[in-house]
Amino acid sequence: MERDAEVERLLRHVAPYVLGALVRRGGDFETCEDAVQEAMLAAYAAWPSAGVPQDPAAWLITVARRRVIDQLRRDLARVRREEAAELSLRELQAADAPIGESHDDTLDLLFLCCHPALTPISQIALTLRAVGGLTTAQIARAFLVSEASMAQRITRAKLKIRQSGEPFGTIAAERGDRLRAVQHVLYLVFNEGYLASSGPELQRVELVTEAIRLARLLLALVPDDGETAGLLALMLLVDSRRAARTTEHGTLIALADQDRALWNRASIDEGVTLIEDSLARLPLGPYQVQAAIAALHAEAPTGLETDWAQILALYEVLHAISPNPMASLGHAVALAMVRGPDAGLARLAVFDDDERLASSHRLHAVRAHLVELLGDDDVARSGFLAAAELAQSDREKTYLKGRAARLGAKCSVEPPGIN
């Protein structure tokens, strides 16, 4: 099982490189993406017993390229897309499948997945599949839709990209309005890695690492864009807590209770430098504000010394420029820390009829924490249990049930789930 998990992590890491290499050599996106999926299935079957090849990417490129060539030959035989298929076939047959290829097409692939012909949801879904390496089932759970529905959405997205005829490799250089869509997709990939939406694992480190790597590439492409710098800063500051987020047994630890000596100082220093420089660039965007909030948490020597007044002011800025449910929960927490739990609970009451939060475990968990601070243990315990029932992540379920079970113990000053 451990070897299978290692193979899965490796395949998820190299898949975007393989797909980008095939598309750049002349294959259309839809055919190449299907071929890479088939190659990955072949690797799943062969590598755990036969061993991982010396150059996994080259192995996958070779297998996937053969699948593409076979498909193009079938297309030619049926006289479908004859001219385009013949050209692609010649280019793929003429191209070498280099061992240990150094060129990275992932950023171009990311911009392609954020094609303006696609809806925002389709952009995100396709990126999570092609670049993030998530399965269709995992993406469907994240969007709260059936796997069949998500599979249809992804298929339609690939078809639209193929029909657009947009040349691969020139997209990132053109940028345009697609930059904000790319930032949003990277943010969601990072979030899925930092706190998995479902399943037994708290985080998927490979997704976090890949999101940070792509954010660095994006910042190199647009070095004067404040929001891109803010996005990278936010990722670095949040990920700096990784080693302190759980006990040795995998139990979640609230941010205020974490051992700050375990926080990654290099990531914090880099993130703080980025956000300080970024805040001088206007207009101010939501990633910059969120990064500034994360920086205040990162620079506080202890949880009790957190500058909640400044955090509250930043949440009010964030609410003004980009209102959203998660920002509203953060604002309620900051309000409670500055003006008392009653003020925070009054703020939460506004969202009781908000469909976006009604089914979220986070609303119940934050409310339970604030009620606990007021001393109403019975109501708080019920709130934590209700939150645990709604949580999709096994680790969060365990944490919330633990809060309910240990309600008599001294509570931390941070709300559950914010770690």
ROTIDO-70737 format. One record per residue (C-alpha): residue in three letters; x, y, z. Coordinates in steps of 0.02 Angstrom, whole numbers, plus 50000, padded with zeros to 5 digits. Example, Ala and Ser with C-alpha at 12.3 -4.5 7.8 and 13.67 -1.06 7.14 Angstrom:
2
+---------+-------+-------+-------+
: residuo :    xx :    yy :    zz :
+---------+-------+-------+-------+
:     ALA : 50615 : 49775 : 50390 :
:     SER : 50684 : 49947 : 50357 :
+---------+-------+-------+-------+
% end
This chain:
419
+---------+-------+-------+-------+
: residuo :    xx :    yy :    zz :
+---------+-------+-------+-------+
:     MET : 50000 : 50000 : 50000 :
:     GLU : 50142 : 50119 : 50041 :
:     ARG : 50223 : 50087 : 49873 :
:     ASP : 50056 : 50116 : 49785 :
:     ALA : 50041 : 50284 : 49875 :
:     GLU : 50217 : 50333 : 49821 :
:     VAL : 50174 : 50291 : 49640 :
:     GLU : 50014 : 50394 : 49652 :
:     ARG : 50108 : 50545 : 49719 :
:     LEU : 50241 : 50531 : 49584 :
:     LEU : 50113 : 50515 : 49444 :
:     ARG : 50016 : 50666 : 49505 :
:     HIS : 50176 : 50767 : 49506 :
:     VAL : 50236 : 50722 : 49330 :
:     ALA : 50067 : 50715 : 49240 :
:     PRO : 50060 : 50903 : 49199 :
:     TYR : 50235 : 50896 : 49124 :
:     VAL : 50188 : 50748 : 49015 :
:     LEU : 50025 : 50827 : 48956 :
:     GLY : 50109 : 50993 : 48918 :
:     ALA : 50247 : 50906 : 48820 :
:     LEU : 50122 : 50812 : 48712 :
:     VAL : 50012 : 50964 : 48677 :
:     ARG : 50164 : 51068 : 48631 :
:     ARG : 50216 : 50936 : 48503 :
:     GLY : 50056 : 50955 : 48406 :
:     GLY : 49923 : 50849 : 48488 :
:     ASP : 49753 : 50924 : 48526 :
:     PHE : 49715 : 50946 : 48711 :
:     GLU : 49571 : 50822 : 48723 :
:     THR : 49662 : 50679 : 48638 :
:     CYS : 49822 : 50710 : 48735 :
:     GLU : 49733 : 50721 : 48903 :
:     ASP : 49647 : 50554 : 48871 :
:     ALA : 49812 : 50477 : 48819 :
:     VAL : 49899 : 50537 : 48978 :
:     GLN : 49760 : 50462 : 49084 :
:     GLU : 49783 : 50295 : 48994 :
:     ALA : 49971 : 50304 : 49020 :
:     MET : 49946 : 50339 : 49205 :
:     LEU : 49832 : 50188 : 49219 :
:     ALA : 49966 : 50083 : 49137 :
:     ALA : 50093 : 50150 : 49262 :
:     TYR : 49976 : 50113 : 49408 :
:     ALA : 49968 : 49934 : 49348 :
:     ALA : 50153 : 49910 : 49310 :
:     TRP : 50259 : 50016 : 49427 :
:     PRO : 50211 : 49948 : 49600 :
:     SER : 50275 : 49774 : 49550 :
:     ALA : 50402 : 49810 : 49413 :
:     GLY : 50475 : 49965 : 49497 :
:     VAL : 50474 : 50148 : 49448 :
:     PRO : 50576 : 50180 : 49288 :
:     GLN : 50732 : 50285 : 49298 :
:     ASP : 50645 : 50429 : 49207 :
:     PRO : 50458 : 50419 : 49247 :
:     ALA : 50413 : 50569 : 49139 :
:     ALA : 50498 : 50498 : 48985 :
:     TRP : 50411 : 50330 : 49014 :
:     LEU : 50241 : 50416 : 49023 :
:     ILE : 50278 : 50527 : 48872 :
:     THR : 50324 : 50375 : 48769 :
:     VAL : 50169 : 50275 : 48818 :
:     ALA : 50052 : 50423 : 48800 :
:     ARG : 50126 : 50475 : 48634 :
:     ARG : 50095 : 50300 : 48566 :
:     ARG : 49914 : 50314 : 48624 :
:     VAL : 49896 : 50482 : 48534 :
:     ILE : 49973 : 50413 : 48374 :
:     ASP : 49857 : 50262 : 48380 :
:     GLN : 49707 : 50376 : 48401 :
:     LEU : 49761 : 50490 : 48259 :
:     ARG : 49784 : 50339 : 48146 :
:     ARG : 49608 : 50285 : 48186 :
:     ASP : 49547 : 50461 : 48149 :
:     LEU : 49636 : 50459 : 47982 :
:     ALA : 49565 : 50289 : 47939 :
:     ARG : 49390 : 50356 : 47969 :
:     VAL : 49431 : 50515 : 47873 :
:     ARG : 49388 : 50623 : 48023 :
:     ARG : 49483 : 50785 : 48041 :
:     GLU : 49599 : 50716 : 47906 :
:     GLU : 49711 : 50866 : 47876 :
:     ALA : 49730 : 50913 : 48060 :
:     ALA : 49759 : 50733 : 48113 :
:     GLU : 49888 : 50704 : 47976 :
:     LEU : 49985 : 50859 : 48026 :
:     SER : 49980 : 50812 : 48210 :
:     LEU : 50034 : 50635 : 48168 :
:     ARG : 50186 : 50696 : 48070 :
:     GLU : 50236 : 50816 : 48209 :
:     LEU : 50220 : 50685 : 48345 :
:     GLN : 50314 : 50553 : 48246 :
:     ALA : 50453 : 50676 : 48203 :
:     ALA : 50473 : 50739 : 48380 :
:     ASP : 50594 : 50655 : 48498 :
:     ALA : 50530 : 50598 : 48666 :
:     PRO : 50676 : 50672 : 48765 :
:     ILE : 50737 : 50589 : 48922 :
:     GLY : 50732 : 50705 : 49072 :
:     GLU : 50657 : 50850 : 48974 :
:     SER : 50697 : 51017 : 49055 :
:     HIS : 50564 : 51124 : 48970 :
:     ASP : 50412 : 51150 : 49082 :
:     ASP : 50248 : 51178 : 48990 :
:     THR : 50142 : 51181 : 49148 :
:     LEU : 50111 : 51368 : 49150 :
:     ASP : 50055 : 51368 : 48967 :
:     LEU : 49945 : 51220 : 49009 :
:     LEU : 49871 : 51318 : 49154 :
:     PHE : 49826 : 51466 : 49043 :
:     LEU : 49752 : 51347 : 48915 :
:     CYS : 49639 : 51272 : 49050 :
:     CYS : 49580 : 51448 : 49091 :
:     HIS : 49521 : 51480 : 48913 :
:     PRO : 49392 : 51622 : 48906 :
:     ALA : 49270 : 51511 : 48812 :
:     LEU : 49250 : 51409 : 48973 :
:     THR : 49145 : 51454 : 49123 :
:     PRO : 49242 : 51487 : 49284 :
:     ILE : 49185 : 51320 : 49357 :
:     SER : 49244 : 51228 : 49201 :
:     GLN : 49411 : 51319 : 49206 :
:     ILE : 49439 : 51264 : 49385 :
:     ALA : 49380 : 51086 : 49356 :
:     LEU : 49490 : 51063 : 49203 :
:     THR : 49642 : 51136 : 49291 :
:     LEU : 49618 : 51024 : 49442 :
:     ARG : 49610 : 50876 : 49324 :
:     ALA : 49749 : 50920 : 49201 :
:     VAL : 49870 : 51017 : 49312 :
:     GLY : 49822 : 50971 : 49490 :
:     GLY : 49805 : 50785 : 49455 :
:     LEU : 49640 : 50764 : 49548 :
:     THR : 49521 : 50628 : 49490 :
:     THR : 49351 : 50670 : 49420 :
:     ALA : 49272 : 50599 : 49578 :
:     GLN : 49377 : 50713 : 49690 :
:     ILE : 49332 : 50866 : 49586 :
:     ALA : 49148 : 50818 : 49590 :
:     ARG : 49151 : 50810 : 49780 :
:     ALA : 49232 : 50981 : 49788 :
:     PHE : 49090 : 51053 : 49681 :
:     LEU : 48954 : 50950 : 49768 :
:     VAL : 48894 : 50872 : 49604 :
:     SER : 48887 : 50694 : 49540 :
:     GLU : 49041 : 50616 : 49460 :
:     ALA : 48946 : 50589 : 49298 :
:     SER : 48897 : 50772 : 49291 :
:     MET : 49076 : 50828 : 49320 :
:     ALA : 49142 : 50707 : 49189 :
:     GLN : 49024 : 50785 : 49062 :
:     ARG : 49080 : 50959 : 49111 :
:     ILE : 49263 : 50915 : 49089 :
:     THR : 49230 : 50831 : 48922 :
:     ARG : 49138 : 50984 : 48858 :
:     ALA : 49279 : 51097 : 48918 :
:     LYS : 49409 : 50996 : 48823 :
:     LEU : 49300 : 51000 : 48667 :
:     LYS : 49284 : 51190 : 48676 :
:     ILE : 49472 : 51209 : 48690 :
:     ARG : 49498 : 51098 : 48539 :
:     GLN : 49368 : 51193 : 48438 :
:     SER : 49448 : 51361 : 48482 :
:     GLY : 49606 : 51315 : 48386 :
:     GLU : 49710 : 51423 : 48503 :
:     PRO : 49895 : 51387 : 48479 :
:     PHE : 49984 : 51312 : 48628 :
:     GLY : 50135 : 51403 : 48697 :
:     THR : 50085 : 51582 : 48655 :
:     ILE : 49944 : 51596 : 48782 :
:     ALA : 50041 : 51642 : 48938 :
:     ALA : 50132 : 51780 : 48845 :
:     GLU : 49967 : 51859 : 48793 :
:     ARG : 49889 : 51850 : 48968 :
:     GLY : 49752 : 51981 : 48957 :
:     ASP : 49597 : 51953 : 49063 :
:     ARG : 49643 : 51772 : 49093 :
:     LEU : 49765 : 51817 : 49231 :
:     ARG : 49630 : 51835 : 49366 :
:     ALA : 49555 : 51667 : 49319 :
:     VAL : 49726 : 51586 : 49333 :
:     GLN : 49754 : 51664 : 49504 :
:     HIS : 49586 : 51600 : 49565 :
:     VAL : 49621 : 51425 : 49503 :
:     LEU : 49792 : 51421 : 49589 :
:     TYR : 49712 : 51482 : 49750 :
:     LEU : 49584 : 51341 : 49745 :
:     VAL : 49717 : 51210 : 49705 :
:     PHE : 49818 : 51272 : 49854 :
:     ASN : 49665 : 51266 : 49967 :
:     GLU : 49624 : 51088 : 49914 :
:     GLY : 49803 : 51039 : 49954 :
:     TYR : 49815 : 51131 : 50119 :
:     LEU : 49649 : 51067 : 50186 :
:     ALA : 49579 : 50923 : 50084 :
:     SER : 49392 : 50941 : 50059 :
:     SER : 49361 : 50758 : 50096 :
:     GLY : 49445 : 50594 : 50141 :
:     PRO : 49565 : 50533 : 50275 :
:     GLU : 49712 : 50650 : 50238 :
:     LEU : 49718 : 50825 : 50309 :
:     GLN : 49824 : 50893 : 50168 :
:     ARG : 49895 : 50847 : 49999 :
:     VAL : 50071 : 50915 : 50005 :
:     GLU : 50101 : 50887 : 49820 :
:     LEU : 49957 : 51004 : 49775 :
:     VAL : 50020 : 51138 : 49895 :
:     THR : 50196 : 51124 : 49823 :
:     GLU : 50133 : 51131 : 49645 :
:     ALA : 50021 : 51282 : 49679 :
:     ILE : 50168 : 51376 : 49755 :
:     ARG : 50281 : 51327 : 49610 :
:     LEU : 50154 : 51388 : 49483 :
:     ALA : 50125 : 51549 : 49580 :
:     ARG : 50313 : 51582 : 49572 :
:     LEU : 50310 : 51554 : 49383 :
:     LEU : 50160 : 51669 : 49367 :
:     LEU : 50246 : 51807 : 49469 :
:     ALA : 50400 : 51793 : 49357 :
:     LEU : 50284 : 51820 : 49209 :
:     VAL : 50195 : 51971 : 49287 :
:     PRO : 50320 : 52040 : 49416 :
:     ASP : 50227 : 52205 : 49435 :
:     ASP : 50057 : 52129 : 49473 :
:     GLY : 50019 : 52157 : 49657 :
:     GLU : 49885 : 52023 : 49668 :
:     THR : 50001 : 51888 : 49600 :
:     ALA : 50131 : 51936 : 49730 :
:     GLY : 49995 : 51937 : 49862 :
:     LEU : 49937 : 51764 : 49810 :
:     LEU : 50112 : 51691 : 49824 :
:     ALA : 50137 : 51778 : 49992 :
:     LEU : 49973 : 51708 : 50056 :
:     MET : 50021 : 51531 : 50005 :
:     LEU : 50193 : 51544 : 50086 :
:     LEU : 50128 : 51617 : 50249 :
:     VAL : 49989 : 51489 : 50269 :
:     ASP : 50097 : 51342 : 50219 :
:     SER : 50233 : 51397 : 50342 :
:     ARG : 50126 : 51319 : 50481 :
:     ARG : 50122 : 51146 : 50401 :
:     ALA : 50237 : 51057 : 50526 :
:     ALA : 50141 : 51125 : 50676 :
:     ARG : 49963 : 51091 : 50618 :
:     THR : 49946 : 50914 : 50687 :
:     THR : 50009 : 50805 : 50828 :
:     GLU : 50118 : 50655 : 50792 :
:     HIS : 49957 : 50554 : 50782 :
:     GLY : 49882 : 50670 : 50652 :
:     THR : 49761 : 50764 : 50766 :
:     LEU : 49726 : 50944 : 50714 :
:     ILE : 49798 : 51083 : 50822 :
:     ALA : 49714 : 51254 : 50823 :
:     LEU : 49825 : 51397 : 50766 :
:     ALA : 49834 : 51478 : 50938 :
:     ASP : 49896 : 51315 : 51014 :
:     GLN : 50028 : 51275 : 50884 :
:     ASP : 50213 : 51269 : 50926 :
:     ARG : 50272 : 51422 : 50831 :
:     ALA : 50452 : 51361 : 50839 :
:     LEU : 50399 : 51233 : 50709 :
:     TRP : 50339 : 51366 : 50588 :
:     ASN : 50448 : 51386 : 50434 :
:     ARG : 50537 : 51552 : 50461 :
:     ALA : 50607 : 51558 : 50284 :
:     SER : 50432 : 51548 : 50210 :
:     ILE : 50369 : 51679 : 50334 :
:     ASP : 50511 : 51799 : 50294 :
:     GLU : 50485 : 51778 : 50107 :
:     GLY : 50297 : 51798 : 50124 :
:     VAL : 50310 : 51954 : 50234 :
:     THR : 50434 : 52034 : 50114 :
:     LEU : 50321 : 51997 : 49966 :
:     ILE : 50165 : 52067 : 50047 :
:     GLU : 50250 : 52223 : 50114 :
:     ASP : 50310 : 52263 : 49939 :
:     SER : 50144 : 52212 : 49862 :
:     LEU : 50037 : 52326 : 49972 :
:     ALA : 50118 : 52476 : 49890 :
:     ARG : 50038 : 52429 : 49724 :
:     LEU : 49862 : 52486 : 49688 :
:     PRO : 49724 : 52440 : 49665 :
:     LEU : 49723 : 52329 : 49818 :
:     GLY : 49653 : 52154 : 49790 :
:     PRO : 49585 : 52014 : 49901 :
:     TYR : 49742 : 51906 : 49896 :
:     GLN : 49847 : 52051 : 49958 :
:     VAL : 49728 : 52083 : 50103 :
:     GLN : 49719 : 51899 : 50150 :
:     ALA : 49909 : 51890 : 50144 :
:     ALA : 49921 : 52042 : 50259 :
:     ILE : 49806 : 51953 : 50383 :
:     ALA : 49911 : 51795 : 50373 :
:     ALA : 50068 : 51899 : 50402 :
:     LEU : 49997 : 51971 : 50564 :
:     HIS : 49963 : 51794 : 50626 :
:     ALA : 50137 : 51739 : 50572 :
:     GLU : 50227 : 51883 : 50659 :
:     ALA : 50133 : 51868 : 50825 :
:     PRO : 50250 : 51789 : 50956 :
:     THR : 50101 : 51699 : 51034 :
:     GLY : 49916 : 51680 : 51000 :
:     LEU : 49875 : 51799 : 51143 :
:     GLU : 49986 : 51934 : 51066 :
:     THR : 49897 : 51931 : 50898 :
:     ASP : 49851 : 52105 : 50837 :
:     TRP : 49664 : 52069 : 50821 :
:     ALA : 49618 : 52253 : 50802 :
:     GLN : 49722 : 52267 : 50644 :
:     ILE : 49658 : 52100 : 50581 :
:     LEU : 49479 : 52162 : 50607 :
:     ALA : 49518 : 52318 : 50506 :
:     LEU : 49589 : 52212 : 50365 :
:     TYR : 49438 : 52098 : 50364 :
:     GLU : 49328 : 52251 : 50345 :
:     VAL : 49432 : 52303 : 50194 :
:     LEU : 49419 : 52127 : 50125 :
:     HIS : 49230 : 52126 : 50148 :
:     ALA : 49218 : 52292 : 50056 :
:     ILE : 49319 : 52238 : 49903 :
:     SER : 49277 : 52053 : 49893 :
:     PRO : 49133 : 51993 : 50004 :
:     ASN : 49124 : 51804 : 50019 :
:     PRO : 49066 : 51677 : 50150 :
:     MET : 49237 : 51626 : 50216 :
:     ALA : 49291 : 51808 : 50234 :
:     SER : 49129 : 51840 : 50329 :
:     LEU : 49169 : 51701 : 50452 :
:     GLY : 49344 : 51771 : 50478 :
:     HIS : 49270 : 51943 : 50505 :
:     ALA : 49152 : 51874 : 50638 :
:     VAL : 49297 : 51791 : 50729 :
:     ALA : 49401 : 51950 : 50726 :
:     LEU : 49252 : 52049 : 50787 :
:     ALA : 49230 : 51928 : 50933 :
:     MET : 49414 : 51940 : 50980 :
:     VAL : 49408 : 52131 : 50983 :
:     ARG : 49232 : 52168 : 51048 :
:     GLY : 49180 : 52006 : 51132 :
:     PRO : 49091 : 51844 : 51082 :
:     ASP : 48919 : 51927 : 51081 :
:     ALA : 48974 : 52043 : 50941 :
:     GLY : 49041 : 51896 : 50841 :
:     LEU : 48881 : 51796 : 50866 :
:     ALA : 48775 : 51944 : 50811 :
:     ARG : 48878 : 51952 : 50652 :
:     LEU : 48854 : 51765 : 50621 :
:     ALA : 48665 : 51780 : 50640 :
:     VAL : 48661 : 51875 : 50475 :
:     PHE : 48714 : 51717 : 50384 :
:     ASP : 48585 : 51595 : 50452 :
:     ASP : 48486 : 51611 : 50290 :
:     ASP : 48638 : 51614 : 50176 :
:     GLU : 48627 : 51455 : 50071 :
:     ARG : 48815 : 51459 : 50041 :
:     LEU : 48849 : 51437 : 50227 :
:     ALA : 48694 : 51344 : 50287 :
:     SER : 48769 : 51174 : 50246 :
:     SER : 48947 : 51220 : 50295 :
:     HIS : 49023 : 51144 : 50450 :
:     ARG : 49126 : 51301 : 50474 :
:     LEU : 48977 : 51411 : 50518 :
:     HIS : 48924 : 51287 : 50653 :
:     ALA : 49103 : 51267 : 50716 :
:     VAL : 49138 : 51453 : 50731 :
:     ARG : 48970 : 51484 : 50817 :
:     ALA : 49004 : 51340 : 50939 :
:     HIS : 49173 : 51413 : 50982 :
:     LEU : 49100 : 51584 : 51019 :
:     VAL : 48959 : 51509 : 51122 :
:     GLU : 49091 : 51411 : 51218 :
:     LEU : 49181 : 51573 : 51257 :
:     LEU : 49018 : 51637 : 51332 :
:     GLY : 49012 : 51484 : 51445 :
:     ASP : 48860 : 51392 : 51373 :
:     ASP : 48940 : 51220 : 51365 :
:     ASP : 48784 : 51122 : 51316 :
:     VAL : 48743 : 51230 : 51166 :
:     ALA : 48926 : 51236 : 51115 :
:     ARG : 48941 : 51047 : 51126 :
:     SER : 48789 : 51026 : 51014 :
:     GLY : 48864 : 51149 : 50891 :
:     PHE : 49029 : 51055 : 50879 :
:     LEU : 48938 : 50891 : 50851 :
:     ALA : 48829 : 50970 : 50716 :
:     ALA : 48987 : 51036 : 50632 :
:     ALA : 49068 : 50864 : 50641 :
:     GLU : 48917 : 50787 : 50553 :
:     LEU : 48934 : 50909 : 50408 :
:     ALA : 49124 : 50902 : 50391 :
:     GLN : 49187 : 50800 : 50242 :
:     SER : 49367 : 50784 : 50301 :
:     ASP : 49398 : 50640 : 50422 :
:     ARG : 49529 : 50741 : 50515 :
:     GLU : 49411 : 50887 : 50541 :
:     LYS : 49273 : 50769 : 50599 :
:     THR : 49390 : 50696 : 50730 :
:     TYR : 49446 : 50868 : 50786 :
:     LEU : 49270 : 50935 : 50805 :
:     LYS : 49211 : 50782 : 50899 :
:     GLY : 49362 : 50802 : 51012 :
:     ARG : 49313 : 50983 : 51048 :
:     ALA : 49141 : 50922 : 51098 :
:     ALA : 49213 : 50786 : 51209 :
:     ARG : 49339 : 50901 : 51293 :
:     LEU : 49223 : 51049 : 51316 :
:     GLY : 49262 : 51061 : 51499 :
:     ALA : 49447 : 51091 : 51464 :
:     LYS : 49520 : 51263 : 51438 :
:     CYS : 49480 : 51318 : 51260 :
:     SER : 49603 : 51402 : 51142 :
:     VAL : 49574 : 51579 : 51083 :
:     GLU : 49562 : 51526 : 50902 :
:     PRO : 49408 : 51458 : 50814 :
:     PRO : 49408 : 51276 : 50758 :
:     GLY : 49464 : 51238 : 50583 :
:     ILE : 49572 : 51395 : 50564 :
:     ASN : 49743 : 51318 : 50569 :
+---------+-------+-------+-------+
% end
